[in-house]
Amino acid sequence: MFGLHYKLERKAIGIVLAIIGVSSIGGLVEIAPLFTIHNTVEKAPDMRVYTPLELAGRNIYIREGCYACHSQMIRTLRDEVHRYGAYSRAVESQYDHPMLWGSKRTGPDLARIGGKYSDEWHVAHMVNPRQVMPQSIMPSYPWLQLTGLRVDDLPGHLKALRAVGVPYTDEMIANAINDAYGQASPDSIGGRRAFKEVRKSDECPRLRRQAECSHGNGRARGLPPDTRQAHRNRKQDDGGVEIMPFTHETLVWFSKSYGLFYLLGLSLIVVVYAYWPSNKKSFDQAAESILESEDKPWR
Amino acid sequence: MLAQLTKAERERGLLISVAVALCGLVMAVLGRNDPLGIHGAIVILAGLLCVFAIIAKFYAPEPSASRLENYYDDPTKVGIILSMAWAVVGLFVGDWVAWLLVFPELTFDAPWASFGRIRPVHTTAVIFGFGGNALIATSLYVLQRTSRARLPDQLSPWFVLAGYNLFCVLAVSGYLMGITQSKEYAEPEWYADVWLVVVWVTYFAIYLRTLVRRKEPHIYVANWYYMAFILVVAVLHIVNNLAVPVSIGNAKSYSVFSGVQDAMTQWWYGHNAVAFFLTAGFLGMMYYYLPKRAGRPIFSYRLSIISFWGITFFYMWAGSHHLHYTALPHWVQTLGMTFSVMLLVPSWASAANALLTLNGAWHKVRDDATLRFMMVAAVFYGISTFEGSFMAIRSVNSLSHYTDWTVGHVHAGALGWVAMITFGAIYASVPWLWKRDGMHSARLVEVHFWFALIGTIIYVFAMWNSGIIQGLMWRTYSESGTLTYSFIESVVAMRPYYVARAIGGLFFLIGAVVGCYNIWMTIRNAPAHAAERVDGKPDAVIAGARLQPGE
């Protein structure tokens, strides 16, 4: 066994494979199931995609690095729900490529900011935040008012998003530019046609961001009940589970069986290798080797 | 330096440089209506610069065969200088953004100067510019010494170094123009990412090809860490950056992942960039330079192997602790938390191994600021890994997440561990590389050390305070059951700490500038008998008269 290890080591490729093998497991176990387990993302049938203009706005948010100071992820904590609104759900960022959950709140969370202030407030705030909030430390963005928005490539943006799984139709892509103009100035005749069917919830449209009705550009009628919460509250009384859900119990079971054996096995291999008597010599040599004079290659 | 290349290598180098310039031309033409065009121009410029550099030496005489009797250290030398240059740039920009939080008007209403655009310039310049160049430079140095083998060829290390720095320049200049993927620590867009893959594969090939030529059957443990760094960063980089560009002439791309899967992938990347870029790579550095400088073998070689596999295995699970209480499924959060806590074992094993190596050499730590840099780095490594495991616990994270505490934690690791071990390694290798008896001024190393240490402590304490205050203010309820503080009140409360943080950063920056001066003077003040080497003659002629490294 350790002759084999010797050979693997000699070839260096052994260590390479071992590193890849050992290191890839964590990622595989944590990421792969997120794509396959059905209750990771709740179903919200009337969840709609971003309009071209919303998408362009989102790209400005990305371009200016707003995510460095603002999160868009309200955690399931009482104070966050009180401060910002209903906690964020997976389905809300279903079409977000990439997500903008953020990692730092130098400024407040923005997940449910839409509709909270008037458009005029937002314009004034962007031009100079200290005009509306004297203590604010947000940078001013006066040039946004003077910079035109590039719209000619919007169909390309929608196509790229369709390629990664956002259900834009051919019609939406073809009408993307008009739609953006239409949404920017709703009184013009050009735009809204393409997205009319999609925005069927116009009279109560806010619900992508807030579980209550108000005016604005929402993207889903309402969020479905939180299945994860429901599962946690459910008593153990229902015997026949039709589909095996990957839950906390499943995880605990897995951790205490295969996961544990795997962890112990791996540790055992490493410790045995490190303390195998015949390896002692080469380890001692290696530890000393760097201290020797070594000013020249060996051949 | 380029005269050392053989004729064939010069030809190949020329070919590659022309090809790169042509790629730049294609980018510039296709992206003429897009910021991509400017990046095309930068690539053309970079390609032409290399073309001219090679042409200038193209007809120089073929280098003598005696070069093969020595290690090939020219790329390491350049890498160290680049690393220090990036350090000054990155630390300067970092301090600049720190002051922006105190004086928000300092943006002068210029788009490129707003916090959101230059904050990634800071992170990229210090992590990838400073850290990455230091890793490449020292890894090539350590690889050759521990393998007792010269690099397999002379062109590929230059390709890696130049290509990597081109990536850094594209990244940093892109943010200023608004080109970003918005994935933290993976902001560069698709074309820069593709380029980095090419560079990285070449880097890995150098490593394998040199290891095959080694003398000892056993691979010294520092190389294990360096290899884990190269390999895993490649995997992370490729997976996290999978994206579909809008068009071939458009800088913008859309990540293939969305929402919760994207969040998990991003923090799997983000946390393991910390693990394998900022930890494994620098542990490799530590396992060579610390024993070497202390003149004592590593305390326990076996422990270093055990902690190697511990780090390689555990870290990959820990990323989800960045997503506690979010829409990420609960079981993934739990896994992330569990493994983050277990991670403390191999982390402290490494830190203890480093400190115990110094037993019997503590008088050297007292006298030698270079060794003290490495010692303090190991202490900060221990502190910040403990803090990291602690903050990954869900209930602690509910307070610390989204606050400056995270920023303080990151900087305890980045300034205290990564930068300190790097400065130690650089101060150790500069005299060895340039064949000097020591640094130009040992006192200035001492000055740098104290500036760096005081700066780090001010910074970290400021952020601990501000982070915890912030977190507590956000969750404080009044007796009537309403939230006591508005968000803006927490912002106002941060101001003194933001001032302190910016001052701490300034200390650290001054230290790095002193370091640059010291390194520059060391290189410039050639001892009289070394002057003849300037014409490119091999070191071997005079190497015998020189002190051996480590003496």
Boltz contact constraints between the chains, C-beta under 6 A:
constraints:
  - contact:
      token1: [A, 10]
      token2: [B, 217]
      max_distance: 6.0
  - contact:
      token1: [A, 12]
      token2: [B, 208]
      max_distance: 6.0
  - contact:
      token1: [A, 12]
      token2: [B, 211]
      max_distance: 6.0
  - contact:
      token1: [A, 19]
      token2: [B, 228]
      max_distance: 6.0
  - contact:
      token1: [A, 19]
      token2: [B, 231]
      max_distance: 6.0
  - contact:
      token1: [A, 19]
      token2: [B, 312]
      max_distance: 6.0
  - contact:
      token1: [A, 22]
      token2: [B, 312]
      max_distance: 6.0
  - contact:
      token1: [A, 22]
      token2: [B, 313]
      max_distance: 6.0
  - contact:
      token1: [A, 23]
      token2: [B, 232]
      max_distance: 6.0
  - contact:
      token1: [A, 23]
      token2: [B, 312]
      max_distance: 6.0
  - contact:
      token1: [A, 23]
      token2: [B, 316]
      max_distance: 6.0
  - contact:
      token1: [A, 26]
      token2: [B, 316]
      max_distance: 6.0
  - contact:
      token1: [A, 26]
      token2: [B, 317]
      max_distance: 6.0
  - contact:
      token1: [A, 27]
      token2: [B, 268]
      max_distance: 6.0
  - contact:
      token1: [A, 27]
      token2: [B, 316]
      max_distance: 6.0
  - contact:
      token1: [A, 30]
      token2: [B, 332]
      max_distance: 6.0
  - contact:
      token1: [A, 31]
      token2: [B, 264]
      max_distance: 6.0
  - contact:
      token1: [A, 34]
      token2: [B, 261]
      max_distance: 6.0
  - contact:
      token1: [A, 34]
      token2: [B, 264]
      max_distance: 6.0
  - contact:
      token1: [A, 40]
      token2: [B, 329]
      max_distance: 6.0
  - contact:
      token1: [A, 62]
      token2: [B, 182]
      max_distance: 6.0
  - contact:
      token1: [A, 63]
      token2: [B, 178]
      max_distance: 6.0
  - contact:
      token1: [A, 64]
      token2: [B, 116]
      max_distance: 6.0
  - contact:
      token1: [A, 65]
      token2: [B, 116]
      max_distance: 6.0
  - contact:
      token1: [A, 65]
      token2: [B, 117]
      max_distance: 6.0
  - contact:
      token1: [A, 66]
      token2: [B, 116]
      max_distance: 6.0
  - contact:
      token1: [A, 67]
      token2: [B, 182]
      max_distance: 6.0
  - contact:
      token1: [A, 68]
      token2: [B, 116]
      max_distance: 6.0
  - contact:
      token1: [A, 68]
      token2: [B, 119]
      max_distance: 6.0
  - contact:
      token1: [A, 71]
      token2: [B, 402]
      max_distance: 6.0
  - contact:
      token1: [A, 73]
      token2: [B, 326]
      max_distance: 6.0
  - contact:
      token1: [A, 75]
      token2: [B, 325]
      max_distance: 6.0
  - contact:
      token1: [A, 75]
      token2: [B, 326]
      max_distance: 6.0
  - contact:
      token1: [A, 76]
      token2: [B, 325]
      max_distance: 6.0
  - contact:
      token1: [A, 77]
      token2: [B, 325]
      max_distance: 6.0
  - contact:
      token1: [A, 77]
      token2: [B, 398]
      max_distance: 6.0
  - contact:
      token1: [A, 79]
      token2: [B, 475]
      max_distance: 6.0
  - contact:
      token1: [A, 82]
      token2: [B, 483]
      max_distance: 6.0
  - contact:
      token1: [A, 83]
      token2: [B, 483]
      max_distance: 6.0
  - contact:
      token1: [A, 88]
      token2: [B, 327]
      max_distance: 6.0
  - contact:
      token1: [A, 89]
      token2: [B, 327]
      max_distance: 6.0
  - contact:
      token1: [A, 90]
      token2: [B, 259]
      max_distance: 6.0
  - contact:
      token1: [A, 90]
      token2: [B, 260]
      max_distance: 6.0
  - contact:
      token1: [A, 90]
      token2: [B, 327]
      max_distance: 6.0
  - contact:
      token1: [A, 93]
      token2: [B, 259]
      max_distance: 6.0
  - contact:
      token1: [A, 94]
      token2: [B, 259]
      max_distance: 6.0
  - contact:
      token1: [A, 96]
      token2: [B, 258]
      max_distance: 6.0
  - contact:
      token1: [A, 96]
      token2: [B, 259]
      max_distance: 6.0
  - contact:
      token1: [A, 97]
      token2: [B, 254]
      max_distance: 6.0
  - contact:
      token1: [A, 97]
      token2: [B, 255]
      max_distance: 6.0
  - contact:
      token1: [A, 97]
      token2: [B, 258]
      max_distance: 6.0
  - contact:
      token1: [A, 98]
      token2: [B, 183]
      max_distance: 6.0
  - contact:
      token1: [A, 98]
      token2: [B, 255]
      max_distance: 6.0
  - contact:
      token1: [A, 98]
      token2: [B, 262]
      max_distance: 6.0
  - contact:
      token1: [A, 99]
      token2: [B, 259]
      max_distance: 6.0
  - contact:
      token1: [A, 99]
      token2: [B, 262]
      max_distance: 6.0
  - contact:
      token1: [A, 99]
      token2: [B, 263]
      max_distance: 6.0
  - contact:
      token1: [A, 101]
      token2: [B, 263]
      max_distance: 6.0
  - contact:
      token1: [A, 104]
      token2: [B, 402]
      max_distance: 6.0
  - contact:
      token1: [A, 105]
      token2: [B, 402]
      max_distance: 6.0
  - contact:
      token1: [A, 108]
      token2: [B, 487]
      max_distance: 6.0
  - contact:
      token1: [A, 135]
      token2: [B, 488]
      max_distance: 6.0
  - contact:
      token1: [A, 135]
      token2: [B, 492]
      max_distance: 6.0
  - contact:
      token1: [A, 137]
      token2: [B, 101]
      max_distance: 6.0
  - contact:
      token1: [A, 137]
      token2: [B, 104]
      max_distance: 6.0
  - contact:
      token1: [A, 139]
      token2: [B, 104]
      max_distance: 6.0
  - contact:
      token1: [A, 139]
      token2: [B, 107]
      max_distance: 6.0
  - contact:
      token1: [A, 139]
      token2: [B, 114]
      max_distance: 6.0
  - contact:
      token1: [A, 139]
      token2: [B, 115]
      max_distance: 6.0
  - contact:
      token1: [A, 140]
      token2: [B, 109]
      max_distance: 6.0
  - contact:
      token1: [A, 142]
      token2: [B, 109]
      max_distance: 6.0
  - contact:
      token1: [A, 143]
      token2: [B, 111]
      max_distance: 6.0
  - contact:
      token1: [A, 156]
      token2: [B, 246]
      max_distance: 6.0
  - contact:
      token1: [A, 156]
      token2: [B, 247]
      max_distance: 6.0
  - contact:
      token1: [A, 157]
      token2: [B, 246]
      max_distance: 6.0
  - contact:
      token1: [A, 160]
      token2: [B, 244]
      max_distance: 6.0
  - contact:
      token1: [A, 160]
      token2: [B, 246]
      max_distance: 6.0
  - contact:
      token1: [A, 160]
      token2: [B, 254]
      max_distance: 6.0
  - contact:
      token1: [A, 161]
      token2: [B, 254]
      max_distance: 6.0
  - contact:
      token1: [A, 163]
      token2: [B, 244]
      max_distance: 6.0
  - contact:
      token1: [A, 164]
      token2: [B, 244]
      max_distance: 6.0
  - contact:
      token1: [A, 164]
      token2: [B, 254]
      max_distance: 6.0
  - contact:
      token1: [A, 164]
      token2: [B, 256]
      max_distance: 6.0
  - contact:
      token1: [A, 248]
      token2: [B, 330]
      max_distance: 6.0
  - contact:
      token1: [A, 248]
      token2: [B, 331]
      max_distance: 6.0
  - contact:
      token1: [A, 251]
      token2: [B, 331]
      max_distance: 6.0
  - contact:
      token1: [A, 270]
      token2: [B, 306]
      max_distance: 6.0
  - contact:
      token1: [A, 270]
      token2: [B, 309]
      max_distance: 6.0
  - contact:
      token1: [A, 274]
      token2: [B, 302]
      max_distance: 6.0
  - contact:
      token1: [A, 274]
      token2: [B, 305]
      max_distance: 6.0
  - contact:
      token1: [A, 274]
      token2: [B, 306]
      max_distance: 6.0
  - contact:
      token1: [A, 282]
      token2: [B, 218]
      max_distance: 6.0
  - contact:
      token1: [A, 283]
      token2: [B, 301]
      max_distance: 6.0
  - contact:
      token1: [A, 286]
      token2: [B, 218]
      max_distance: 6.0
  - contact:
      token1: [A, 286]
      token2: [B, 220]
      max_distance: 6.0
  - contact:
      token1: [A, 287]
      token2: [B, 297]
      max_distance: 6.0
  - contact:
      token1: [A, 287]
      token2: [B, 298]
      max_distance: 6.0
  - contact:
      token1: [A, 287]
      token2: [B, 301]
      max_distance: 6.0
  - contact:
      token1: [A, 288]
      token2: [B, 297]
      max_distance: 6.0
  - contact:
      token1: [A, 290]
      token2: [B, 292]
      max_distance: 6.0
  - contact:
      token1: [A, 293]
      token2: [B, 548]
      max_distance: 6.0
  - contact:
      token1: [A, 294]
      token2: [B, 145]
      max_distance: 6.0
  - contact:
      token1: [A, 295]
      token2: [B, 548]
      max_distance: 6.0
  - contact:
      token1: [A, 296]
      token2: [B, 69]
      max_distance: 6.0
  - contact:
      token1: [A, 297]
      token2: [B, 148]
      max_distance: 6.0
  - contact:
      token1: [A, 297]
      token2: [B, 149]
      max_distance: 6.0
  - contact:
      token1: [A, 297]
      token2: [B, 150]
      max_distance: 6.0
  - contact:
      token1: [A, 298]
      token2: [B, 148]
      max_distance: 6.0
  - contact:
      token1: [A, 298]
      token2: [B, 215]
      max_distance: 6.0
